[in-house]
Amino acid sequence: MAARTRAADVIGTSLQGLRIVLVEPSHPGNIGAAARAMKVMGLRHLVLINPRFFPDPEATALASGAEDVLDTARVCADLDTALQGCHKVYGTSARDRRIQWPSSNAREAAGEILTDLGNGDCALLFGRERTGLTNAELDRCQVLVHIPTAEEYHSLNLGQAVQVLAYELHIAALTSSPQPAAPPEEQPAPVEDMEGFYGHLQHVLRRSGFLQDLRATRMMRRLRRLFDRAGPSRNEVNILRGILTEIERWAAKVDRKDQDSL
């Protein structure tokens, strides 16, 4: 009993920074099933983005002992709020993308997530029951996670998908050694800092003429991949934004000189 308690403590500590984020779930039963799947595997932090029905008796019934996970679930209006403070976002998807994106199966992702949690909060996104995550939402994910299934039938419902990933995370936490955290100044920037940088970068690239409408979406995806691989710290993102600001000031001076010469 004592050994089991110690194992539960280790798992809880290892996974406490992970948010399970359900994007616009439409069926309350799936929310309850997800909460139950989380609790039995040591996960506690459930975030719901615009759930269609919540709270709901069906969610409570399907939670079956995990009502505390529902009670503490955070309801958000948008993805930005749900991800605030996270430095790494994993998104579940069964779709192939035209641009090659870092991807892992459920087991590989569990080990990666556990390592990333050593440097701060992470999020694992699950999409809508019928349509999954949109392309714009997948763009916010540094890694895409897929669950290998039999070729003749690929369909998992939302609760089942959460259960599979929760189990793999539980096993990874049981079998791995804690990873030392990077020094604070080297820890990756949170996603809100990166989104601010991407917006600033896109603005400057458009103003310079480099970013054209026809290729803007694909180019920004490639640039996201580049900086995701680099994993810049908050200080490094500030340096990058400082560079962009100076470029803007220089461009403004050139524009004024050109106007004065007319």
C-alpha positions as CSV (number, residue, x, y, z in Angstrom):
1,M,0.0,0.0,0.0
2,A,2.8,2.4,0.9
3,A,4.6,1.6,-2.4
4,R,1.4,2.3,-4.3
5,T,1.0,5.6,-2.5
6,R,4.6,6.6,-3.3
7,A,4.0,5.7,-7.0
8,A,0.9,7.8,-7.1
9,D,2.8,10.7,-5.6
10,V,5.5,10.4,-8.2
11,I,3.0,10.3,-11.0
12,G,1.1,13.3,-9.6
13,T,4.3,15.3,-9.3
14,S,5.5,14.4,-12.8
15,L,2.2,15.2,-14.5
16,Q,0.9,18.1,-12.5
17,G,1.9,20.7,-15.1
18,L,-0.1,19.0,-17.9
19,R,-3.4,20.4,-19.1
20,I,-5.8,18.2,-21.0
21,V,-7.6,20.6,-23.2
22,L,-10.9,19.7,-25.0
23,V,-11.8,22.1,-27.8
24,E,-15.5,22.7,-28.1
25,P,-16.8,19.3,-27.0
26,S,-20.4,18.9,-28.0
27,H,-21.4,15.8,-26.0
28,P,-21.3,16.1,-22.2
29,G,-20.8,12.4,-21.8
30,N,-17.5,12.7,-23.5
31,I,-16.4,15.3,-20.9
32,G,-17.3,13.0,-18.1
33,A,-15.6,10.0,-19.7
34,A,-12.5,12.2,-20.2
35,A,-12.5,13.2,-16.6
36,R,-12.7,9.6,-15.5
37,A,-9.9,8.6,-17.8
38,M,-7.8,11.3,-16.5
39,K,-8.3,10.6,-12.8
40,V,-7.5,6.9,-12.9
41,M,-4.2,7.8,-14.6
42,G,-3.2,10.6,-12.2
43,L,-4.2,13.6,-14.3
44,R,-6.1,16.4,-12.8
45,H,-6.1,19.5,-14.9
46,L,-9.0,19.6,-17.4
47,V,-9.6,22.6,-19.5
48,L,-12.8,23.0,-21.7
49,I,-13.0,25.5,-24.5
50,N,-16.6,26.5,-25.3
51,P,-18.3,23.2,-24.3
52,R,-21.8,23.0,-25.7
53,F,-23.3,21.6,-22.4
54,F,-21.4,22.0,-19.2
55,P,-22.1,21.5,-16.3
56,D,-24.4,18.7,-17.3
57,P,-25.9,15.6,-15.5
58,E,-24.6,13.3,-18.2
59,A,-21.0,14.5,-17.7
60,T,-21.4,13.9,-14.0
61,A,-22.8,10.4,-14.5
62,L,-20.0,9.4,-16.9
63,A,-17.3,10.8,-14.6
64,S,-18.3,8.0,-12.1
65,G,-16.1,9.0,-9.2
66,A,-14.1,11.7,-11.0
67,E,-16.5,14.5,-10.2
68,D,-13.7,16.4,-8.5
69,V,-12.0,16.7,-11.9
70,L,-15.1,18.2,-13.3
71,D,-15.6,20.5,-10.4
72,T,-12.1,22.0,-10.9
73,A,-12.3,22.0,-14.7
74,R,-11.5,25.4,-16.2
75,V,-13.9,26.7,-18.9
76,C,-12.3,29.1,-21.4
77,A,-13.7,31.1,-24.3
78,D,-10.7,30.7,-26.6
79,L,-7.5,28.8,-27.2
80,D,-5.3,31.7,-26.2
81,T,-6.7,31.7,-22.7
82,A,-6.5,27.9,-22.4
83,L,-2.8,27.8,-23.3
84,Q,-1.6,30.8,-21.4
85,G,1.5,29.9,-19.4
86,C,2.3,26.8,-21.4
87,H,5.6,26.5,-23.2
88,K,4.8,23.4,-25.3
89,V,1.5,22.3,-27.0
90,Y,0.8,18.8,-28.3
91,G,-2.2,18.3,-30.5
92,T,-4.0,15.1,-31.3
93,S,-4.7,14.6,-35.0
94,A,-5.3,11.8,-37.5
95,R,-4.9,14.0,-40.5
96,D,-1.8,14.3,-42.7
97,R,-0.6,17.8,-43.4
98,R,1.0,19.2,-46.6
99,I,3.8,20.7,-44.7
100,Q,5.8,18.1,-42.7
101,W,5.1,18.7,-39.0
102,P,6.8,17.0,-36.1
103,S,4.6,14.1,-35.1
104,S,4.8,11.2,-32.6
105,N,2.6,8.3,-31.8
106,A,0.9,8.2,-28.4
107,R,3.7,6.2,-26.7
108,E,6.5,8.4,-28.1
109,A,4.6,11.6,-27.2
110,A,4.1,10.5,-23.6
111,G,7.8,10.3,-23.0
112,E,8.4,13.7,-24.8
113,I,5.7,15.4,-22.8
114,L,7.1,14.1,-19.5
115,T,10.5,15.5,-20.4
116,D,9.0,18.9,-21.5
117,L,7.1,19.1,-18.2
118,G,10.5,19.5,-16.5
119,N,10.7,23.0,-18.0
120,G,7.1,24.1,-17.3
121,D,3.5,23.6,-18.1
122,C,2.4,21.8,-21.3
123,A,-0.9,21.3,-22.9
124,L,-2.4,18.3,-24.8
125,L,-5.2,19.3,-27.2
126,F,-8.1,17.1,-28.3
127,G,-10.4,18.4,-31.0
128,R,-14.1,18.3,-31.7
129,E,-15.8,15.0,-31.9
130,R,-16.7,15.2,-35.6
131,T,-14.1,17.5,-37.1
132,G,-11.1,17.4,-34.8
133,L,-8.8,20.4,-34.6
134,T,-8.8,23.1,-37.3
135,N,-5.7,23.9,-39.3
136,A,-5.3,27.2,-37.4
137,E,-5.5,25.2,-34.1
138,L,-3.0,22.7,-35.3
139,D,-0.6,25.6,-36.2
140,R,-0.5,26.3,-32.5
141,C,0.9,22.9,-31.7
142,Q,4.6,22.1,-31.8
143,V,4.0,18.4,-32.0
144,L,1.1,16.4,-33.5
145,V,0.1,13.2,-31.8
146,H,-1.6,10.2,-33.4
147,I,-2.9,7.0,-32.0
148,P,-2.1,4.0,-34.2
149,T,-5.2,2.0,-35.0
150,A,-6.1,-1.0,-37.2
151,E,-6.2,-0.2,-40.9
152,E,-9.8,-1.2,-41.4
153,Y,-11.2,1.1,-38.7
154,H,-9.6,4.3,-37.3
155,S,-12.4,5.9,-35.3
156,L,-11.9,6.6,-31.6
157,N,-14.4,8.7,-29.7
158,L,-13.1,11.6,-27.5
159,G,-13.2,9.7,-24.2
160,Q,-11.3,6.8,-25.7
161,A,-8.6,9.0,-27.1
162,V,-8.1,10.7,-23.8
163,Q,-7.9,7.3,-22.1
164,V,-5.2,6.0,-24.5
165,L,-3.0,9.1,-24.0
166,A,-3.6,9.2,-20.2
167,Y,-2.6,5.6,-19.9
168,E,0.6,6.2,-21.9
169,L,1.5,9.2,-19.8
170,H,0.8,7.1,-16.6
171,I,3.2,4.4,-17.8
172,A,5.8,6.9,-18.9
173,A,5.7,8.6,-15.4
174,L,6.0,5.2,-13.7
175,T,9.0,4.1,-15.7
176,S,11.1,7.2,-16.2
177,S,13.4,9.1,-13.9
178,P,12.7,12.8,-13.2
179,Q,14.4,15.1,-15.7
180,P,16.4,18.1,-14.3
181,A,14.8,21.4,-15.2
182,A,16.7,23.9,-17.4
183,P,17.9,27.1,-15.6
184,P,15.1,29.7,-15.6
185,E,16.8,31.9,-18.2
186,E,17.0,29.0,-20.6
187,Q,13.5,27.7,-20.3
188,P,11.4,28.0,-23.5
189,A,9.2,31.0,-23.8
190,P,5.5,30.5,-23.1
191,V,3.1,30.2,-26.0
192,E,1.6,33.7,-25.5
193,D,5.1,35.2,-26.0
194,M,5.6,33.2,-29.1
195,E,2.2,34.2,-30.5
196,G,3.1,37.8,-29.9
197,F,6.4,37.3,-31.7
198,Y,4.7,35.5,-34.7
199,G,2.2,38.3,-35.1
200,H,5.0,40.9,-35.0
201,L,7.1,38.9,-37.4
202,Q,4.2,38.6,-39.8
203,H,3.5,42.3,-39.7
204,V,7.1,43.2,-40.5
205,L,7.4,40.7,-43.3
206,R,4.2,42.0,-44.9
207,R,5.4,45.6,-44.6
208,S,8.7,44.7,-46.2
209,G,6.9,43.0,-49.1
210,F,8.5,39.6,-48.4
211,L,5.2,38.0,-47.3
212,Q,2.6,37.9,-50.1
213,D,-1.0,36.9,-49.6
214,L,-0.8,33.9,-51.8
215,R,1.9,32.3,-49.7
216,A,1.5,33.9,-46.3
217,T,-0.2,31.0,-44.5
218,R,2.3,28.4,-45.7
219,M,5.3,30.6,-45.1
220,M,4.2,31.4,-41.6
221,R,3.8,27.7,-40.9
222,R,7.3,27.1,-42.0
223,L,8.6,29.9,-39.8
224,R,6.7,28.5,-36.9
225,R,8.4,25.2,-37.4
226,L,11.8,26.9,-37.6
227,F,11.3,28.7,-34.3
228,D,9.6,25.8,-32.6
229,R,12.7,23.7,-33.3
230,A,14.9,26.4,-31.8
231,G,12.7,26.7,-28.7
232,P,13.8,30.3,-27.8
233,S,13.7,31.5,-24.2
234,R,11.6,34.5,-23.1
235,N,14.8,36.7,-23.2
236,E,15.6,35.5,-26.7
237,V,12.1,36.2,-27.9
238,N,12.5,39.7,-26.5
239,I,15.7,40.1,-28.4
240,L,14.0,39.0,-31.7
241,R,11.1,41.4,-31.1
242,G,13.6,44.2,-30.4
243,I,15.3,43.4,-33.8
244,L,11.9,43.6,-35.5
245,T,11.1,46.9,-33.8
246,E,14.4,48.4,-35.0
247,I,13.6,47.3,-38.5
248,E,10.3,49.0,-38.3
249,R,11.9,52.2,-37.1
250,W,14.5,52.1,-39.9
251,A,11.7,51.5,-42.5
252,A,9.8,54.5,-41.1
253,K,12.9,56.7,-41.4
254,V,13.4,55.6,-45.0
255,D,9.8,56.3,-45.8
256,R,10.0,59.8,-44.4
257,K,13.2,60.5,-46.3
258,D,11.6,59.3,-49.5
259,Q,8.6,61.6,-48.9
260,D,10.8,64.6,-48.1
261,S,12.7,64.1,-51.3
262,L,9.5,64.3,-53.4
